[in-house]
Amino acid sequence: MKSHFNASYFVKSITMLITILYSAAAFAVSHTIQVADFSFTPPTTNANVGDSIVFTWVSGSHTTTSTSVPSGATSWNSPMNSNNSTFVYVLTTAGTYDFHCAIHSFMTGTITATAIVVPTTKFQMGYGLADSTSDAAGTCTQQTFDGGFISTGYISNFGGGEDDFYLVKTDANGTVEWTKSYGGGGPDDANYVIQTADSG
């Protein structure tokens, strides 16, 4: 499952606010299956719930017919010829959709639809100095190999100068494991952080 991370800005007492969102594909897409001669191309399709399957007529006279669909999904039966060049079916339910040509039963195909995971908040925490004179901004958050998170940005009134690079390392639940600041006498801001291959 793929993950999305967002670090937000908050001034003064809450210096770095991190919201971790877990989500799968965010947008529905279309998948094309060509109906030509005596085959469906491709014969198998992997998609997400909400995606559209576009059956496109290329040649021959065929009727795409669902053999079996997941419980709650709608079956279909659509002739495909020069007068009906496309047929669109929207995947509403996770599971396996089997189909064939009603005229040529040896023409078969399969669609596997996966449910999309609804984004949820993993945790939301403030990090830094809890006072009325400091401010900070989080600019980048990444998940680390151990399942925790590393976030960077800047913090004021903490290190050697005006603003300094600020790093916060947490465990998977957002508990701080360590923090570090880097910088000289002038403003130093960090915009990106990533864990290296050797876990540094």
Secondary structure, 3 states (H helix, E strand, C coil): CCEEEEEEEEECCCCEEEEEEECCCCCCCEEEEEEECCEEECCEEEEECCCEEEEEECCCCEEEEEEECCCCCCCCEEEEECCECEEEEECCCCEEEEEEECCCCCCEEEEEEECCCCCEEEEEEEECCCCCCCEEEEEEEEECCCCCEEEEEEEECCCCCCEEEEEEEECCCCCEEEEEEECCCCCCCCCCCCCCCCCC
